[in-house]
Amino acid sequence: MTFGLPKVGHLIAPGPDYTGELRIVDISIPKDLVEEQKIETHLLEEHDIRNWLSVTRGRNTHKGDYGHLLVIAGSIGKTGAAAMACEAALRMGAGLVTLEYRRASIPSWK
């Protein structure tokens, strides 16, 4: 199921192999708007991403120079995704990552 219009990933390989039966849910996008506008697409490839991530940090910088990300995640018994999101953000270059969670979701370690 997708909302509004099919997405490029549903239509080009390997997407159709994973999509199965595609159902498009109407979210009231005006038909004339879709028909009149040229919807542009751009496929991100590995070299695009590498160029964005190739920035090296200066020797005289601080974590505050690279942004602060707040991750609000986690529920009882399901904290793995929250931890992975935080670790991924740090690996991608966030200067500081703070996890906000419901205390009841984190087991107490003794």
N, C-alpha and C positions, 0 to 999 in steps of 0.2 A: 504494500500500500504506500502511495506517495500523495502529497498534497499539491493541488493546483495543476501541475504539469509533470510529465515524465522528466526525469533527470538524465543527463548525459550518461551517467554510470549505469543506468538501467538499459541503455541501448547499445553501448559499445563493449567489446570483449574486455575482460571476462564477465562483465556485469550480468548479461542475460543468463549465464550459467547459474548464477546465484539468485536471480530475481524470481524465477518461477512465474506464476500468474500475476501480472501487474494490475492493480486496481488504483485508479486515480480518483481521489476524493476532491469534490468541488469545494473550493473555499471562496467562491464568489469573485474570482478575478474576472473583470469585464472582458468578454470575448473580443470586442473591437480593440481593446488595448493590446491583447496578445497578438492579434492579427496585424495591427499597424506597426508595432515596435519590432525592430530587428533585435532579437535576443542574441547577444554575443556570448561566446564561450571561449575559455582558454584552458588547455590541459596543462597542469603543472607537471613538470618532469623533474627527475633527480637533479639535473644541473641547475634548475631554477632554485630549488631548495638549498643546494650547496652554496650558491652565491649569497643567499641571505644569511646562512649560518657561518660563513667564513670570517666573520669579524673577530679579530683577536682583542682581548682586553688589554688596556694599558697597564703598566706596572704600578702606577700611582692612582688606582681607582678603588672604589668602595662598593660593597654590595648594593648600597642605596643608589648607585649610578645605573643600575641595571633593572630597576623596577621591583615592585612588591606585588605579589600575586596572592589573593585570598581564595582558597579552595573551600567551598562549603559542601561537605559530602560525608557519607558514612551513615549506616544505620545498624541496628543490632545484628551482629553476625556478618556484616557485609562491609568491612572496613578496608578490604584489599584494594578496591578500585580507588578509594581516597588516597591511600598510600602511594599507589602507582601514579596517580595524577600529580601528586606533589613531587615525586622523584623525577618524573618526566619533565616537569616545569624547570626543575633545577638543572637537569641535563641539557635543556634547551637554552639555558642562559639567564633565567630569572635570577635576580640578585637575592631576593628573600621570598620564601614561600611560607604562608601561614595556613594551617589547616584548622577549620572550625568544624566541630563535630558535637553530636549529642554525647554527653559523658556516659550515658547508659550503654552506648554502642561499643565502647572500648573496654575489653576485659581488664580487671584489676590484677596486676602482677605483683607477687609478693617476693 
